[in-house]
Amino acid sequence: MKLLKIIDDSRKKKEKAKKVKAAKKMATAATVGSAVGAIAGVLLAPKSGKETRQDIVNNVKSTSENVRNSARDIKEKAVGVQNKLKSVLGKANKLVADIKEKKLQTVEVPTQERDSDEE
């Protein structure tokens, strides 16, 4: 029975690997096809070459501006998170220091009481 299960598991793994490979090929083909279609649509549009080139330049500028804006926004968010983290860590360090101080005071109190009992 165990041997049959091992054989069946092996067969299922091979089938799954084939399906994954086929899905990767399909995704690659869809991506390449989309890119080729977009390029062909731009180049074969009923505009003059000058207009098409200008459209491409405008799209590149717009895209680069969007990327810069996104990067700036991400940087601002990261700085905000960093500042919050520093604040939380500062509070945590203060809390730990307070706990240590209270623990030392608690340890010292019985020692002082013991010394007064001995006298």
N, C-alpha and C positions, 0 to 999 in steps of 0.2 A: 504494500500500500504506500509506503513512504517513497519508494522508487517511482511509482506512478505520479505522486504529488510533485516530486522533484522534476520529472519530465514535463508535466503540465505547467509548472511554474516557469521553466526554461522556455517553453513554447510561447507562453504569454509575454514574457520579457522581450522575446524576439519580435513578436507582433507589435508590441508597444513601441519598440525602437523603430520599426518600419513606419508606423503611423506618425511618429514624431519627425522622422526624416522627411516624409511626404508633406507634413504641415509646414516645415521649414522651407521646403522648395516652393510651396504654394505662396507663402508669405513673401519670399524673395521675388518670385515672379510678379506678384501683385504690386510690390513696391517699385520694381523696375518698370513695369507697364504703366503705372501711374506717372512716374517721372517722365518717361518717354512721351506719354500722352500730353502732359502739361507743356513740355518743351515744343512738341509738334503744334499744339494749339496756339502757343505764342508766336511761333515762327511762321505758321501758315495762316494767321489771322489776316483779314482783309485790310490791314494797315500797311502803310509804307514802312520801309526798313528803318527810316529815321524815327518814326513814331514808336515802333516796336522797341528799338534800342532805348529810347527815352523812357518808355514804360518799364523796361528792365532796370534802368538806372534808378528810377523812382522807387521801384519795389525793393531794390537793394538798400537804398538809403532808409526807407521806411523800416525795413527789417532790422537794419543795424541800429537804428534809433530805438526800436522796441527792445532789442537785446540790451542796449545800454541802460534803458529805463528799468528793465527787469533786474539787471545786475545791481543797480543803485538801490532798488527796493529791497532786494535780498540782503544787501550789505546793511541797510538801515535796520532791518528786522534782526539780523545777526547781532548788531551792536546792542539793540534793545534787549535781546535774550542774554547777551553777555553781561550787561549791566544788572539785570535782574538776578542772574546767577551769582554775581559778585555780592550783591546785597544779601541774598539768601545765605551764601557761605559766610559772610561777615556775621550775620545773626546767629548762624549755627556755631561758629567759633566762640562767640560771646556766650552763648548758652552752655557750651561745653566747659568754658572757663568758669562760669558761675557754678555749674554742677561740681566741678573739681574743687572749687573753693569751699562750697558747702560741705562736701565730703571731708575735706581736711578739717574744717571746723568741727564736724561731728566726731571725727576721730580724736581731735584734741580735747574735747570736753570730757570724755570719760577719763582721759589721762590726767587732767587737772583735778578731777574729783578724786581719783585714786591717790594722787599726791597729797591732797588735803586730808584724806582719811588716814594716811600713814603718819602724819604729823601729830 
